[in-house]
């Protein structure tokens, strides 16, 4: 399916690129759609393509050496993902799973140098994307090393609210299906612990749960927990 340039021009990474440059990139691209639970790529597979998420939502998981699965990143519309070439890898470090039906544009990995050479602004945006991912990874490592579990969960829910929150009556809705197991995998803890924490928060009016749904009713109260627990 041919991708119209207006689809990607709406993303900040491409908005300053001349139309001709965007069209030249899209000529070499193909689109791919997956359903919930399907993967764009799997951990350890050869990194043959890199991607731009057009719509939907993904979670990138990794299985550690001891067999534990963790969620290392949530991919939002407008995000690049799978750019292993930029990380000097020949394989994908994680598995990119659809949380909901998702559409991405993909390019062969060999085109990565041409991709960033096409526009200085695009190159800077790509580097910023890598920097943001590293900063978020370092933050999560620091949280898991130094913070008690409830505080880690609070920081994770606040990040999701900022990245994928949709305001509605009564609070901010995380705008994609998310389970308690997902939150456990994001925070390096157990499903039992996350369930206990969220149940307590529901009783105190901070959040409202449901089957793979999460509504944050009191962002300020959650921020207080994130800032003060254990301090």
Buried (B, 14 or more C-beta within 10 A) or exposed (E): EEBEBEBBBEBEBBEEBEEEBBEEBBEEBBBBBBEEEEBBBEBEEEBBBBBBBBBBBBBBBBEEEEEEEBBBBBBBBBBBBBBBBBEEEEEBBBBBBBBBEBBBBBBBBEBBEEBBEBBEBBEEBBEEBBEEBEEBEEEBEEBBEEBEBBBBBBBBBBBBBEEBBEEEEEBBBBBBBBBBBBBBBBBBBBBEBBBBBBEEBBEEEBBBBEEBEBBBBBBEBBBEBBEEBEE
